[in-house]
């Protein structure tokens, strides 16, 4: 095994630059793409279903293969798999940039997802395997801070390119970034591969977990629009769970498993992943419904809505590296108890915000909760990642990174699906109660209630008299804010549950 290096050494600095560039490439791509979707839809004459798959074909492949990507790095060499992922990602990006139809763009997004599955766990695995253990938290904190800073520019870049009619450059910009990362890795960074790593690859296990995660992700992605009762949803979820059970049995019996189940005997590793699931499910739901509330109900523009998240971003940039250094020195347990609880308290604060006058009220309404949420996440992210990577043997760091990345992504997809369905129930109940007091016919009341599936985009039905439009809009806003408050409170509770996992399972540094 190639020895570790100091974060301050030349190789240590090049490792950080290369991993940050590659990770930022994926993060910018994700955030900027959301902004250019309207321009992309017009240019390619894409339907709403096409847009769904443009966004989620990538996510589907990423979630399905990310665990395999981490395991392959441990087996075949972390630098090799990381570079392979970068190369596939930039090839997929180039193809996306020249796609002439929505169908081809979806196909090329699948290629991007394959590259991302090899690349994303590889960045943290390479850091964990290369940087000295006593500086690992600081290194991961640095990675978190800089990638957060770079990612912040994604929506701004996307908006500027979309306005200029250059949406394809969202994909083309990945090419120079990826090529620079490849050159640095090829010339400045040594390979990291365990000498005692078993050479065999568990193809059966890899196929089972890929298919299981793909089915679970697909079912969760379709749940908000189709509902759980649709066979496409419950069928794929049931199939995914069944394959997951088969996968666990195969890995238990395998002499050379892709995912050694013994990892989960380590309570710190298991607890850190439980913390990840609960915290990121709460964070994903909170951020989604906060964004919808700001734009659809509170009257914020897209730009103003994006700017409301600046306190969160700035705190991540300023404190993540510092938190990682403190965790290196004192241990991560305290951070993994207090950090998620503070984040949960921030989500709870945000849940109490009712109808406001828009951006003019930001500083006394959304700002305090966002500040507390950002503080909690800034003190959690680097210690959490360092704990996951440090809880396993060095030769399994890629597998550990793949597991934790898969958990965080599935948590986000799960949150959007389940909380989206819950929000419709909450919204519908309030609207039904409010419209009972209005002078509307049964047919009109039914039409008003039917719109609740659109949440904040609920539109006043055409047969409602103009004089009652304002009243119905007010009912919609009240209903959505009530649903938003309930969802944010549940999200906050998940943050506290994450902190409980940290307290119960994460060991204090000896």
N, C-alpha and C positions, 0 to 999 in steps of 0.2 A: 504494500500500500504506500503510495506517495505521501510523504509527511505533510502535515498541515503547515500553514504559513501565517504570519502575523497580518492583521488587517492593514498595518502601516507599511508592509513590504511592497516592493514593486508588483510582484505577482498578485498579492492580495488586492491592490488597488485596481489592477486590470480585470481581475475576476469580478469585482464590484461593478466596474463600468460595463463590462460585457453583459452581466446578468440584468443590470438595470435597463440597458438599452433594449434587450430582447423582451423583457417583461413589459416595459413601457410601450413597446410596439403593439403588443396584444391589447393593453388597456386602452390606449388611444383609439385603436381600431373599434373597440366596443363602444366607447362613449361617443365618439364622433359619428358613428354610423347611425345612431338613434336620431341625431339632429338632421342628417341629410336624407332621411327616409322619404319625406314629401317630394324632394327633387328627384330622387331615384325612382319613385313611383310614377311621376310624370314622364320621365325620360324613357322608361322601359314599359310604360303602359301596364303596370303591375296591379293586380287585384289586391284586396285586403288579405286574402289567403296567401298570395305570393309573398307579401311583406312579412306575414307570420313566419313563413319558412325561411326567408332571407335572414331573419333574426335568429331563429331557433334551430336551423339545420346545423349551424356552428355549435350552438350550445349542446345539442343532442350528441354530436360526435365527441365534443370535449368531455362531457360528463361520462359517456360510455367508455372512453379510452384513457382517461387521465390516470387511472390507477395502473393500467398496463404501462403507460409511459414512464411512470416513476419506477416500476419494477424493472423495466428493461435497462434503465440507467444503472441500477445496482448490478445487473447481470453482465452487461456488455460494455460498460464504461460511461460515466456520467457526461463527460465532455462530448463523447461521440453521439450519444442519443440527444443531448441538448442541441448540438449543431445540426443534427438531422432534422429535429423539430423546427429549428429556425429556417432551414433551407426549404422544407415543405411549406411552412407558413408564408414565406415570401413568394414562393412559386404560386401558391393559392391566391395570394394578394394580387399578384400581377395578372393572373387569369381573371379574377373578379373585376379588375380595372378595365378589362377589354370585353367583358361579357356583353353580348348583344341582346339578351333577353333575360327575363326574370328566371326562367328555368335554368339557363346556364349559370346565372349568378348563384342560384341555390346550390347547384352541383359544385361550383368552385368554393362556396362557403363550407361545404363538407370537407374539401381538401384543407382549407384553413383550419378547421376543427381538428383534423388529424395532426397537423403540425403543432397546434396549440397544446394538444394532449401530451406530446413529447416534450414540448418546450417549457410549459408553465411549471410542472413539478421539478423539471431539471434545473431551473434557476436556483431555487432554494436548496435543492439537494447538493448542487455544486458548492454553494456557500457553506453548507453544513459540513461537507466532506473536506473542504479546502482550508477554511479559516480556523485558527486555533480556538479550542473550546471556550477559553476564558474571554474571548472577544466575539463569540458567536451571536449573542443577543444584540450587541452593538452593531454588528454587521447587518443583521436582519432588520434592526431599527433603521439603519441607513437606507437599506433597500426599500423599506416601507415609506420612508419620508420622501425620497427622491421620486419613486414611482408615483406617489400620490401627487406630488408637485407637477410632474409631467402630464399625468392623466387629467389634471384640472384644465389643461389647455385643450383637451379633446373636443368638448362641445363648442368652444370658441373657434377652433380651427374648422370644425365641421360646418358651423354656421357661416363662416366667411367663404368657404369653398362652395357651399350650396348657393349662397347669394350670387356668387360669380359664375354659376353654372359649371363648376368644376368638381362635382361630387365624386367623380372617378379617382381623383387624387387622394381621397381618403384611403384608398387601397394602394396607390402608387407610392405614397410617402413611406410605406413599410419597406420598400426595396432598399434605399440607401441605409436606413437604420439597421436592417437585418444584415446587410453585407458588411457593414462596419463591425457589428457584433461577431460575425463569423471570422473576419480577419483577425480580430483581437484574440479570440479563442484559439485560432489555429497557430498563432505566432507567439502569444504571451502566456498561455495557460497550459499547465500540464494535465494529463489525463488523471482522473481519480477513479480507480477500480480496485475493489478488494481482492487481495491475492487468494483468499480462501472462498471466493464467490463460486457457487456451483455453476457449471457451464450450461446445464440443461434449461430449457424454457418450457414452462407448463402451458402448452398450447390449449389443452382442454379447459383448464381453469381460466385462461385469458379469454377464450371464446365465451364461456359461461358468464363471466362477470361483465364483459362488454355488452352482451345481449341483455342481461338482467338490468344493468344501469340504463341502457337505451330504452327498454320498455318502461321502466319506472319514470324516467324523465319525460318520455313521450306522453304517458298517461297524465302526468301532472301538468304538462304544458297544455293539453287539450281540455282539462277539467273546467277552467273558467268559462269557456265558450260552449261546451257541450253538456256540462253537468256530470256528476258522478254516476247517474243512472244510465248513461249512454254506454253501450257495449264496447265502444272504442276506448273508453276511459277505464271502466272496471275490468275489462278483459286484459288490457295491457298491464295494468297495475297488478292484477292477480298473477299474470304470467311472469312479471318481473320478480315478484316476491317468491314464486315457486322456483324460478331459476336461481335466485339468491340462496335459497335453502339448499338446492342441489350443489351450487358452487361451494358452500361451506362444507358439505359432506365430502366433496371431491378433494378439497384442500386438506381436510382432516386426514384423509386416507393417503394423500400423495407423499412420496418420499422427498420430493423437491417442489414444494408448492410455490405458486406465484405469490400468494399472500400467506405467509406463515401465521397461523391463527394464534401462535404463542405470543405474538405482539400484544394481543389483547389481555394476556395475563398480567401485563404491566398496567397497574391501576392508574398511574400517571398518564400514560398514553391513552388509555380508554377514556379517562375523565376529561382530558384535554379535547378529545374529539367530540364527546358529549357536550362540553362547553361550547365548542365551535358550532355544533348543530343548533343548539338553542339560541345562542347569541346572534348568529347570522340569519336564522329564521326570523327573529324579532327585528333585527336591523333591516332585512330585506323588506318585510311588510311595512315597517315604519317609514322607510324612505319612499316606497312606492305610494302609499296613501298620503303622505305629506306632500309629495309632488302633485298628485291629483287634486288635493285640497287647495293648494296654493293657486294653481292655474284655473281650475274649473269652477271653484266656488269663491275664493278670496279675491280674484281679479288680478293676480300677478301675471305679468308677461312671462314668456319662456326664459328670457334673459334674467329678469328679476328673480324668478324661481331658482335658476341656477346659482345666482349670487347669494341666496339665502343659505346655501351650504358652505359658504366660504369659512365661517368660524370653525366648522368641522374640519375642513381641509387644512386650514392654517395650524390648528392644534396638532393634527397628525404630522405635519411637516416639522413643527418646532419640537415636539415632545417624544415622538416615536423612538428616535435614536437614543435620547436620554433615558427613556424607560427601559430600552434594551440594555443599556450600560448598567443601570441600577439592578436589573434582574440578574445580570452576570455576577454582580457583586454580592447581592443579598438573597438571591433566589427569587423565583417567579411566583410563588404561591400567593403572597399578599396582593400582587398585581392582578392575579387571576381570580381573586375573590372581590376586591374592591372595584377593579376596572369594569367588569360586566355589570356590577350593581350600580355603579355611577351611570353607565350607559342606559341601564334600565330606568333609572331615575330621570334621565333626560327625556326618554320616550314618554314616561309618565307625565312630565311637565308639559310636553307638546300636546298630550291628549286633552288637556284642559282648555286649550285655545278654541274659542267659539268663532262666530262670525266677526270679522274685523273690517276696517275701512281700507284694507289693501296694504300695499308697501309702506304707507305712512305710519302704520301701527306696528311695523315689524319689530322694532327695538324693544317694545314692551310686551310682545306676544310670542313670536316664534324664536327670537334671538336667545333668551335665557335657556330654553330647552335645548336648542341646538348647541349652545356652548357646553352645557353639561354632558350631552351625548358625545360631542367631539372629545371632551376631556376623558371620558370613560374609555372610548375606543383607542385613543392615543396611548393610554397606559395598559392596554390589553394586547394589541396586535403583535408587537415584537416579542414580548414575553411568552405569549401563547404559541407562536410559531417556533420559537427557540425551544420551548418545552416539548413540543411534539417531536422535533428533530433530535433533541437530546435524550429523549426517553427510550430510544431504540439503539441497537448496535450500529456503528458507522456504516457497515456494509448494507444496512436496510434503510438508509436515509432517503433514498429515492422513493421506495415503497411508502415510507411514512409520509413524505410530502404528497405523494399521489393520493393516499387515503384522506389526508386532511383537506386537500383541494377538492376531492370528490364530495366529501361531507359538506363543505361550505357551499358548493354549487348546488347540490341537491337540497340543502336547506333553503337557499334562495328560491329555487323552483317550487319547492313544497310550500313555502310561505305565500308566493304569488297565487298558487292554485287554491290552497285551503282558505287563506284569508280573503281571497277574492270572492269565493263562494259565501263565506261568512258575512262579508260586507253587504252583499246583495240581500241576504236574509235580514240583517239589521236595518238596512235602508228601506226595504219593502215594508217591514213592520211599522216603522214610523210613518211612512207615507200613507199606508192604509189607515192608520189611526187619524192622521190629520185630515185626509180628504173626506172622511165620514162626516165632518162638520161643515163641508162646503156644499153649496147648492148645485150639485152635479148629478146627472143621471147615472144609472148603474153602468151603462156602456161607457160613459165618459170616465167614471171612476176606474173601470177596468183598464181603459186606455192609458190613464195616468200611471196606474200601477205597473203596467207592462213595460214602461220606460225605465223602471228601476234596475233592470239588468244592465243598463248603460252607466250606472252609478253617476258620477259627476257630469257626464255628458247627456243625462236624461233631458229630453226635449218635450215641450208642451205639445200635446196632441193637437192636430189641426182643427178638430171640431170643438175645441174649448173657446168660449167667447173671449174676445180681445180684452174685455174688462176684467177677466179673471186670470189672464196670463201672469200678471205679477204675483198673485196669490199662489198659483201653482208653482212658479219658480221659487218662491219663498219656502214652500213645503219641500220641494226637492233639496234646497240648500240645507234646511233644518235636518232633513232625513240623512243627507250625506254627512253632515258634521257629526250627527249622533253616531253613525256607523264608523266614521273616522275615529271618534273618541274611543269607542269600544275596541277597535282594532289596535290603536296605539297603546291602550291599557294592557291588552293581552301581550303585545310586543314587549312592553316594559316588563311584564311578569316573566317573559322568557329570558330577558336580560338577567333578572334576579336569579332565575333558575340556573343560568349559566354560571353565575357567581357561586351558587351552592355546589355545583359540580367541581369548581375549582377548590372550594374548601374541603369537600369530602375526599377527593381523589388525588389532587396534586400534592406531592411531597415537598416539604421545605428543603432547601439546599442544605446539605450537611456542613 
